[in-house]
Amino acid sequence: MSTENLADGDPVTLDIGRTMDAKKRSRRPYVIAAVILGALAGLVAVFWISQQLSVSSEARRSADRMSLYLSTLVSALEEHQHLPFILSWDPLVVQAAEGGETNELNLRLESFAAEAGVDAVYLMNPEGLTIAASNWNETPTFVGNNYGFRPYFKQALAGSRGVFFAIGATTQEPGYFISEPVYAASGEIAGVIALKVDLTPLTRAWREGGETLLAADPRGVVILASNPDWNYRTLAPLTEGDRSEIAAERQFGDEALTTLDYDASSRFGIAVDGTRYIQTVRDIGHLGWKLHYLAPLARINEQAWQSVILAAAALLLMTVAFLLARARRVRIALFASQEERRGLRTINRKLAEEIEERRAAERRLERAQKELQQVSKLAALGQLSASVTHELGQPIAAMRNYLAAADLPGNGIDGEARELVDHLNGITARMEHITAQLRFFAHREPEKLTHFDLRDVISSVLAMMQSDIAGKKIALVVDIPDEPVRAFGDMFRIEQVLVNMIRNAMDAVAETSEPEIRLVLKTEAGEARLSVADNGPGLSEEAQSRAEDPFFTTKPSGTGMGLGLSISASILKDHDGRMTFSNRSDGGAVFVMTLPRTDIGASQISGGAGGSV
Ligand code: ADP
C-alpha cells in the first residue's frame, strides 16, 4: 500500500493481515466444531473413567458389605445349630420319645423356645407325628401334625443332623429347620427333635439398611430377599424334576415359584425387574445357598454424572477464562493497531504537508525567477528610457522652439510652408508623446520616501491631466473622503501609477458616446483603495489574463507599449500594495490600487519600499 493513497480515514491494516484474517474467519466454524467435539469427547471420557473408578470402588465396597451380610446370615444359621443336639439328650425328651408323659415336656419346650429366641421347638415320633411342641397351647399348634415328609425329619431319622428351609406347613411362616435324632435307652432312634428359626428379621435389617440382597437355594429359588416381592421367585425357570421334588417336600407351600425378571446376560452387571445392578455373589456354605449383593448401577452412574457435571463446570470456567483472556488480547491488539494507524496517518499527513510545501516553494521559486527576469528587463528598460529621454529631450525642445519662432506672426508662413510647419509641429508632438511615455519608465533617482496623503496624489495628477480630460469631453467624477488617507512611500511613483490608470481609462472611452471616468478613494480596515472606473468597452478576455504582462497591448503602435500595467503592479508591490482590475457589470473596466494605510498605524511599509524598477 503506497502512502500516497493513504487518506485520513483509510484503514491501514496490511493486505497480508487481511488475507490471514479472512482465512482465520473461514476456518473459525471448523475450529469451534472441533473444540465442541473435543469437549464432548472429554466429557464422555470423564464419564467413562469416573464410571470405571466408581465400579471398582463399588466392587470394593460390595465385597466389604458382602462379608458383613454373609457373616450375619451364617451366624444366624449356625446360632441354634447345637440346640437340637443338646435337647436330644434331655431326659424329658427321651422319656417322651419313648412314649412317656409330654405335658411337662411341652412346658419345658415352651420356655426353652422363649429363652433361645427360636420360633418353635418340637418332638416327633419315628412316624413324623409331633408329640410335644413349644407352641402346644397355640393355634395352630404343631402337636398332632405329621412332618414325616420333610427332608430334615428324614435326615434325623437316618441318624444325622437335618437342616432345611421351608415355608411352614402349619403356620405358613417361613423358617429354617434344624433337627437331631433322639435316642432311646436301647440305643434306637425313638424320635426326632427339631426347631424352627425365623430368618425374616435378617431381611428386614437388609431392607432398613437400604441394601439390596437376596439368598437363593441351589435350584435358584429366592429364599430370603431385601425386597419381599422377590421371595419364592426363581432366578431361572425350574425344571419339572425340581418342581416335583419341591412339591413332595412341600418346601414352599402354595407359592407359584414364578420366574423373577432376572437378566445376567449383560456385561455391565445384571438387571432385576428392569433395574440394573452390579452383582457380587458368594457361597454361604450351608445348604448350597448363594448370597447375592446388588449395588444399583444408578448410584454408580450418579457418581459418574457428578464427575461429568464437575468437569463440565470446570470446562465452562476454563472457556470463560479463555474467552476473557482472548477478549483482552484482542482489545490490546486493536488498540495497538489503532495506534499504528494513527501513527501512519500522522506520517501521511506530514508527508502530504511536506509535498505541498515543496510544491509551494517550487511555485515561489518559479515566480521569483520570472519576476527577476521581468525586473531585470524593466531595469534595463528604465535605464534605456532615461538615457533616450535625456538625449532626445534637448533636440526636441530646440525643434519646438525653432518651429515656434518660425511660426511667429509676421513671418508670413502660409501655403506650402504652412503645411510643412504644421506637419513638423505634429511630428514634434508625437516625439514628445513618446518621450513622455518613456519618462514614465525612467528611474527617478534618488527616491524620496515620505508619508503622503493620497488625496494630494489625486489632486496633483488631476492638475496635470484635467485639461486633457476636459479637452476630450470626458466627464470626470471624483469621490474622495474629507479625512486624509495616508500612505508611505515614493509619492511620485504612486502618481505615475495613477496617471497610467487614468490614461488607460481615457484611451478606453475614446470611442464611447458619453465618456465618463469615475475616480473614488475609499478606506477599508487598514487599507486605502483608489479606483478608476470607465465606461469604455472593458477588458477583452485576453487582456483580463495578460494585462499585466510586459509588452502586452491592444493599442496601435506608437500609442501603447504594453508596459504601464506591469510597471504599475511592480511599483505597488514595492509599496506592499497591489493592483486589481475587473470588468464592471454595467460595462467598462475598473482598476483598483490598494495601499496599506499609515494614518491608523496599521502597517508600516517594509524596507523594500521604493525598490528600483
Ligand atoms: P498600454 O496602455 O501601453 O497598452 P498597459 O499595460 O497600460 O499598456 O495596458 C495593457 C492593456 O490593458 C491595454 O492595451 C488594454 O488592452 C488593456 N487596458 C488597460 N486599461 C484598460 C481599460 N481601462 N479599459 C480596457 N482595457 C484596458
Residues whose N, C-alpha, C, O or C-beta is under 5 A from the ligand:
A	BS01	ADP	N504 A505 A508 G536 G538 L539 A543 A547 F552 T553 T554 K555 T559 G560 M561 G562 L563 G564 L565 S566 A589
